[in-house]
Amino acid sequence: MKVTIYDVAKRAGVSIATVSKVINNQTGNMRDSTKRRVQKAMEELNYHPNIMASALMGKGTKTVGLLVPDISNPFFSEIAGIIENRAHERGYSVILCSTGENEEKEKKYVELLQNKLIDGFIIGSTFQNKNILAELIQNRLPVVLLTQDDPSIDAPKVIVDDFKGGYEATIHHLQNGHCKIAIISEQWALSSVKRTEGYLQALKTYGIEPKPEYMIKTRGSIPNGMKALADFFRLPDPPTAIFACNDQLAIGVILGAKEKGIPIPGQLSLVGFDDTILARATYPRLTTVAQPISELGNSAVDLLIDKIQTGRFQSQRILYNPELIIRETTGKNPAV
């Protein structure tokens, strides 16, 4: 026989309304002992609420979708953990999808999540399929963009000041006497566009003309960081400093430099971006531009759930400042 909400209420000795409040995480004024009694009754009876029925009645599924370009990137795995924890605190579950920056996969995952009647989306970083994204927003499905400051998309955004981060990373090199500064940026990432603009502005501040051969665009991975390092050191006049637009690329530079016997920071100074676990676990420890990962993740969840619960669809832009964390991969230019 199928267990119903009435059975749970009877077992716990409470009203159906009380059980409903526990199910929907609306237990603000409820005694902890009552909440525990209801939860115990649900466990004993093996009762599972009919989420799909609730969604069809307009109550939602208490589930949100998180789409990120690459879950193997520690920045996205760390922020996904923050998002899952915050959503759980607010009574929501998270379905995570890693799109690989592939338009077809983005379309497939969006359709899959819509079929599951999720309540809203957090879109992490670059989203290639702009048509699908525009469709979601047109259909007034709650969407929050995370670390993606795309002015063409009318949705709430939670971002870090990437221009400032790129500027401060490059200024740090310049203040250490480096003028041959290269950059490795992420292909397709709007954040890297802004970080590159900051890099260029810093060079301009010091009256240095940027060199095209010192600027590489690639996918943000460790192997690509290693390849970029090799490409720079095939030049007749290689750089003495590098700004890598994410920590994975920076770690690739460190590994590539070790292979070639290039001491860091003795011969090559390096700054990354993100301040993931990689930055603190490598040797030498990475100087990097820290993103406030906890604040970014928590704000994205709160914005989305507030949007879901209020039904208000106004745009909002929350901008956080990055912070340069100086560790062991940067130093003075020995030639100065």
BALUMTI-804035 format. One record per residue (C-alpha): residue number from 1; x, y, z. Coordinates in steps of 0.2 Angstrom, whole numbers. Each point is the difference from the previous one (the first is absolute). Layout:
N
> NUM; X; Y; Z;
...
END
This chain:
336
> 1; 0; 0; 0;
> 2; 6; 17; -5;
> 3; 5; 11; 15;
> 4; -8; 17; 0;
> 5; 3; 17; 9;
> 6; -15; -5; 11;
> 7; 9; -15; 6;
> 8; 15; 10; 5;
> 9; -11; 13; 9;
> 10; -8; -14; 10;
> 11; 16; -9; 4;
> 12; 8; 17; 6;
> 13; -16; 6; 9;
> 14; 0; 16; -9;
> 15; -11; 8; -13;
> 16; 2; -2; -19;
> 17; 5; 19; -1;
> 18; 14; -4; 12;
> 19; 6; -14; -11;
> 20; -1; 11; -15;
> 21; 10; 14; 8;
> 22; 14; -13; 4;
> 23; 0; -6; -18;
> 24; 1; 17; -7;
> 25; 13; 6; 13;
> 26; -11; 13; 7;
> 27; 3; -4; 18;
> 28; 5; 18; 6;
> 29; -11; 0; 16;
> 30; -1; -19; 2;
> 31; 7; -9; 15;
> 32; 16; -10; -4;
> 33; -8; -15; 9;
> 34; -16; 1; -11;
> 35; 11; 1; -16;
> 36; 10; -15; 6;
> 37; -16; -10; 4;
> 38; -6; 3; -18;
> 39; 16; -4; -8;
> 40; 1; -16; 10;
> 41; -17; -5; -5;
> 42; 4; 3; -18;
> 43; 16; -11; 2;
> 44; -10; -14; 9;
> 45; -13; 0; -13;
> 46; 12; 2; -15;
> 47; -10; 15; -6;
> 48; 6; 10; -15;
> 49; -10; 16; -5;
> 50; -7; 0; -18;
> 51; 11; 14; -6;
> 52; -7; -1; -18;
> 53; -17; 2; 6;
> 54; 5; 15; 11;
> 55; 8; 8; -16;
> 56; -16; -2; -10;
> 57; -10; 8; 14;
> 58; 12; 15; -2;
> 59; 10; -3; 16;
> 60; 16; -4; -9;
> 61; 12; -14; 2;
> 62; 12; 8; 12;
> 63; 14; -4; -13;
> 64; 11; 11; -10;
> 65; 12; -3; -14;
> 66; 19; 5; 1;
> 67; 9; 0; -17;
> 68; 19; 2; 0;
> 69; 12; -1; -15;
> 70; 12; -12; 8;
> 71; -2; -9; 17;
> 72; 18; -6; -1;
> 73; 5; 18; 3;
> 74; 2; 2; 19;
> 75; -8; 17; -1;
> 76; -16; -7; -6;
> 77; 1; -16; 11;
> 78; 3; 12; 16;
> 79; -14; 12; -5;
> 80; -12; -15; -4;
> 81; 3; -6; 18;
> 82; -4; 17; 7;
> 83; -16; 1; -10;
> 84; -6; -17; 5;
> 85; 2; 4; 18;
> 86; -9; 17; -1;
> 87; -14; -8; -10;
> 88; -2; -14; 13;
> 89; -1; 13; 14;
> 90; -14; 8; -9;
> 91; -9; -16; -3;
> 92; 5; -2; -19;
> 93; 9; -14; -9;
> 94; 13; 3; -14;
> 95; 2; -10; -16;
> 96; 18; 3; -7;
> 97; 4; -1; -19;
> 98; 17; 3; -8;
> 99; -2; 7; -17;
> 100; 18; -1; -7;
> 101; -4; 17; -8;
> 102; -9; -10; -14;
> 103; -16; 8; -7;
> 104; -9; -17; -3;
> 105; 4; -6; 18;
> 106; -7; 17; 7;
> 107; -16; -3; -10;
> 108; -2; -18; 5;
> 109; 3; 4; 19;
> 110; -12; 15; 0;
> 111; -14; -11; -8;
> 112; 4; -14; 12;
> 113; -2; 12; 15;
> 114; -16; 8; -7;
> 115; -7; -17; -2;
> 116; 3; -3; 19;
> 117; -9; 16; 3;
> 118; 14; 8; 10;
> 119; -4; 17; 7;
> 120; 15; 10; -7;
> 121; 18; 0; -7;
> 122; 17; 6; 6;
> 123; 11; 2; -16;
> 124; 18; -1; 5;
> 125; 12; 10; -11;
> 126; -1; 0; -19;
> 127; -15; -7; -8;
> 128; 2; -3; -19;
> 129; -18; -3; -5;
> 130; -7; 18; 2;
> 131; -16; -4; -9;
> 132; -5; -13; 13;
> 133; 5; 12; 14;
> 134; -11; 14; -8;
> 135; -14; -12; -1;
> 136; 0; -5; 18;
> 137; 0; 19; 5;
> 138; -14; 3; -12;
> 139; -10; -14; 8;
> 140; 3; 9; 16;
> 141; 8; -15; 8;
> 142; 11; 6; 14;
> 143; 19; 1; -6;
> 144; 15; 7; 9;
> 145; 17; 2; -9;
> 146; 15; -4; 11;
> 147; 17; 7; -5;
> 148; -7; 5; -17;
> 149; -2; 19; -3;
> 150; -8; -1; -17;
> 151; -9; 17; -3;
> 152; -11; -8; -14;
> 153; -9; -12; 13;
> 154; -13; 8; 11;
> 155; 1; -10; 15;
> 156; 7; 2; 18;
> 157; 19; -2; 1;
> 158; 12; -4; 14;
> 159; 18; 4; -6;
> 160; 17; 5; 5;
> 161; 9; 16; -7;
> 162; 11; -10; -12;
> 163; 7; 16; -8;
> 164; 7; 5; 17;
> 165; 7; -17; 3;
> 166; 9; 0; -16;
> 167; 7; 17; 3;
> 168; 6; -4; 17;
> 169; 8; -16; -5;
> 170; 10; 9; -14;
> 171; 4; 15; 11;
> 172; 8; -12; 13;
> 173; 12; -6; -14;
> 174; 4; 18; -5;
> 175; 3; 5; 17;
> 176; 13; -14; 1;
> 177; 9; 7; -14;
> 178; -7; -11; -14;
> 179; -4; 8; -17;
> 180; 0; -16; -11;
> 181; -17; -6; 7;
> 182; -10; -14; -9;
> 183; -18; -5; 2;
> 184; -9; -17; -2;
> 185; -19; 3; -1;
> 186; -15; -11; -2;
> 187; -8; -2; -17;
> 188; -18; 5; 0;
> 189; -1; 6; 18;
> 190; -7; 17; 2;
> 191; 10; 1; 17;
> 192; 16; -2; -9;
> 193; -4; 14; -12;
> 194; -2; 11; 15;
> 195; 16; -6; 8;
> 196; 9; 3; -16;
> 197; -6; 17; -1;
> 198; 6; 3; 18;
> 199; 17; -7; -6;
> 200; 1; 12; -15;
> 201; -5; 15; 11;
> 202; 14; -4; 12;
> 203; 13; -1; -14;
> 204; -7; 16; -6;
> 205; 2; 8; 17;
> 206; 19; -4; -1;
> 207; 1; 6; -18;
> 208; 4; -18; -6;
> 209; -6; -6; -18;
> 210; -9; -17; 1;
> 211; 8; -13; -11;
> 212; -11; -12; -9;
> 213; 12; -14; 2;
> 214; -2; 2; 19;
> 215; -19; -3; -1;
> 216; -7; -18; -1;
> 217; -18; -5; 0;
> 218; -4; -18; 4;
> 219; -12; -12; 9;
> 220; 3; 2; 19;
> 221; 9; -16; 5;
> 222; 17; -6; 7;
> 223; 6; -8; -16;
> 224; -4; 16; -9;
> 225; 10; 10; 13;
> 226; 15; -11; -3;
> 227; -2; 2; -19;
> 228; -1; 19; 2;
> 229; 16; 0; 10;
> 230; 9; -10; -13;
> 231; -6; 12; -14;
> 232; 6; 15; 10;
> 233; 17; -7; 3;
> 234; 2; -4; -19;
> 235; 0; 19; -3;
> 236; 17; 8; -3;
> 237; -4; 12; 15;
> 238; -11; -9; 12;
> 239; -10; 8; 14;
> 240; 6; 2; 17;
> 241; -17; 0; 8;
> 242; -17; -8; -4;
> 243; -18; 4; 5;
> 244; -11; -16; -2;
> 245; -18; 4; 0;
> 246; -5; -15; 11;
> 247; 10; -11; 12;
> 248; -1; -16; -11;
> 249; 10; 10; -14;
> 250; 12; 6; 14;
> 251; 3; -17; 7;
> 252; 4; -6; -18;
> 253; 13; 14; -1;
> 254; 8; -6; 16;
> 255; 1; -18; -6;
> 256; 6; 5; -18;
> 257; 14; 11; 9;
> 258; 5; -15; 10;
> 259; 2; -11; -15;
> 260; 11; 13; -9;
> 261; 10; 5; 16;
> 262; -7; 18; 1;
> 263; 0; 5; 18;
> 264; -15; 9; 7;
> 265; 1; 14; 5;
> 266; 19; 1; -3;
> 267; -1; 1; -19;
> 268; -19; 1; -2;
> 269; -13; 9; 10;
> 270; -18; -7; 0;
> 271; -18; 6; 6;
> 272; -15; -11; -2;
> 273; -19; 4; 2;
> 274; -13; -8; 12;
> 275; 9; -5; 15;
> 276; -6; -18; 0;
> 277; 7; -15; 10;
> 278; 13; -2; -14;
> 279; 8; 17; 4;
> 280; 3; -5; 18;
> 281; 5; -19; -4;
> 282; 13; 3; -13;
> 283; 19; 4; 3;
> 284; 5; 14; -1;
> 285; -17; 6; 7;
> 286; -9; 10; -13;
> 287; -2; 19; 0;
> 288; -17; 3; -6;
> 289; -15; 11; -1;
> 290; -13; -7; 12;
> 291; -19; 0; -4;
> 292; -11; 0; 15;
> 293; -7; -17; -4;
> 294; -12; -2; 15;
> 295; -8; 17; -2;
> 296; -2; -3; -19;
> 297; -8; -17; 3;
> 298; -11; 6; 14;
> 299; -6; 16; -9;
> 300; -5; -10; -16;
> 301; -10; -12; 10;
> 302; -9; 14; 10;
> 303; -4; 10; -15;
> 304; -7; -15; -9;
> 305; -11; -6; 14;
> 306; -6; 17; 4;
> 307; -5; 2; -18;
> 308; -9; -17; 0;
> 309; -9; 4; 16;
> 310; -5; 18; -4;
> 311; -3; -2; -18;
> 312; 9; 17; -3;
> 313; 11; 0; -16;
> 314; 9; 16; 2;
> 315; 19; -1; -5;
> 316; 13; 3; 13;
> 317; 19; 0; -1;
> 318; 10; -4; 15;
> 319; 19; 4; -2;
> 320; 13; -7; 11;
> 321; 18; 6; 1;
> 322; 15; -12; -2;
> 323; 15; 0; 11;
> 324; 18; -3; -5;
> 325; 8; -14; 11;
> 326; 19; 1; -1;
> 327; 8; -17; 3;
> 328; 16; -7; -7;
> 329; -1; 0; -19;
> 330; 4; 19; -2;
> 331; 15; 10; 3;
> 332; 12; 14; -6;
> 333; 6; -1; -18;
> 334; 18; -6; 3;
> 335; 6; 11; -15;
> 336; -5; 16; 8;
END
